C-alpha cells in the first residue's frame, strides 16, 4: 500500500506529490477525482480566498491530476478517468457561485478531455449526482 499526504487546495503541494506518484506508479490505469469542498456565501459577500480555494480544490486539482497522470495512460493506450460533478453545475444554487462554477467547469473539462483521448482507448466520464448526505 502507498500513502501520500496531498492537499488539493495547495497547487504546489499537489503538483509535488503528483510528480512523485507519476514516477513511482506508471501503471495507474484508473483515476477517480472525487474531492469537493464548499465555502458558501452570496456573491457580493464572497471573499476572494473563498472563491480561489473552492476553484482550486474542485476544478484546478482535476486538471493537475489528469495532466500529470495522463501521459502514462497514453503510453499504455488504456485508462479510465472518472470525475464527480454535481447537479447544481447545471441548475445553479444561491450562495454557491464558487461551487457551481467549479462543478460546471468540470463538465466542460471532462467532455473536452474525453474527445481528446478516446482514440487512445481512454474512457472519460463525469457523474453529476444530487445532494448526498456525507
N, C-alpha and C positions, 0 to 999 in steps of 0.2 A: 504494500500500500504506500501511496505517496501523498504527502500533505503539503500544501503551500498556503501561507497566510497572505491573502490578497485583499487589498482594499480597492474595490471597484470605483469608489468615489475619488480616488487619487490616481490620476492618469499615469504618473511617473512610477508609482509603486506597482500598478497593474502591468505596465509595459515591462518593467524589470522582471517580474515573475513570469510573464508570458514568454519572454526571450529564453528564460531557463527551461520552462515547460516545453517549448518548441524544440529545443536542442536535446533534451533528455527523453522526450516521448514522441518520436517521429511516427509512431504507429497509431496516433489518435485518429479515429475514424468517425467519432460521434461527438458533437458539441451540443449541449443544451444550455442556452442562455436564459436563466430563469430569475435573475435578480431584479428587484424593483424596490424603489423607495418612494415615499411621498413626503412632501413638505408643503402642505396645503395652505393657501392664502388667496384672497381675492387679488386680482392682477394689480390693482392700484396700491395694494399694501405689500405686495411680494417684494422681498429683498433680493438683490442680485445673487447672493450666495444660495438662497433657496432655489432660484431658477437653475443656477450653474450645477449645483450638487445633484439635483434630480436628472438633469440632462446628461451629465457625465455618467452617473450610475446606471440609468435606464437605457440610454441610447449610445453615447460615445463608447462605453465599455464594450458593447456588442461589436461595434466597428473595430475596435482594437483587437478583441479576441479573434474575430473572424479573419481580419487582415493578417494577423501573426500566425495563426494555426492553419489557415487555408493552403499555403504553399505545400505543406506535407501531404494534404489530401489531393491536391492537384497532381503531385508527382506520382501518387499511387493510383490516380484516376478512380477514387472512390471516397465517399464520405456522406455524412448526414448532418445537417445543421438545423436545429430547432430553436425558435425564439418564442418567447411568451410576451404578447402584447396585452391588450385589454379592449373590451367592447367600447370603453369610453374614448378610445382612439378614433372611433367613428362617430360617436354621438356627442362628444364633448361632456364636460361636467363642471358646474360652477365651483370656483375656488380651487380648481386643479389645472390651470392653464399649463403649468410646467409638466405635470404628469401626463396630461393628454397630449401635449406636443411631443413628449418623448415616446409615447406608445404609438401615436400615429406615424411618427418618424420611423419607427421600427418596421411598420408595414411596407413603406416605400423602400427601405434599405433591403429588406429580405426579398421582396419581389425583384428588385434590380439584381441582387446577387444571384438569385435563382436563375435568371435569364443568362447571366454571365458564365455560370459553371455547369449548367445542365448537360452540355455536350461532354463533360468530363466525368459523368456518372456521379455527380454530387447533387444530392437531393436537399433542397432548402425549403423549410416550411415555417409559417408563423401561425400561432394559435392565439385567439383573442377571446378569452373567457369573460364571463360576467363576474360579479363580486364573489370572492371566495373568502370565507372566514378562516383566518390563519392565526 
